[in-house]
């Protein structure tokens, strides 16, 4: 898990519902890292 790269996203999404958090981190992961799997 790319915690170092996604530290900001993880903190930013910490208040979002689990399902929404997973969807957002999946979408943002692909945008930022080109293939991060939530």
C-alpha positions in Angstrom: 0.0 0.0 0.0 1.4 3.4 -1.0 0.8 5.1 2.3 3.6 7.6 1.8 2.3 8.7 -1.6 -1.4 8.8 -0.6 -0.9 10.2 2.9 -2.9 13.4 2.1 -5.7 11.4 0.4 -6.0 9.0 3.3 -6.2 11.9 5.8 -8.5 13.8 3.6 -10.9 10.9 3.1 -10.8 9.8 6.7 -14.2 11.5 7.3 -15.9 10.0 4.3 -18.1 6.9 4.6 -16.2 3.6 3.9 -17.9 2.9 0.6 -17.4 6.4 -0.6 -13.8 6.5 0.7 -13.0 3.3 -1.3 -14.5 4.7 -4.4 -12.7 8.1 -4.1 -9.3 6.6 -3.2 -9.7 4.2 -6.2 -10.5 7.0 -8.6 -7.8 9.3 -7.2 -5.3 6.5 -7.0 -5.6 5.9 -10.7 -5.4 9.6 -11.4 -2.3 10.2 -9.3 -0.4 6.9 -9.6 -1.8 5.4 -12.8 -2.8 2.1 -11.2 -3.1 2.3 -7.4 -5.6 -0.3 -6.2 -7.8 0.8 -3.3 
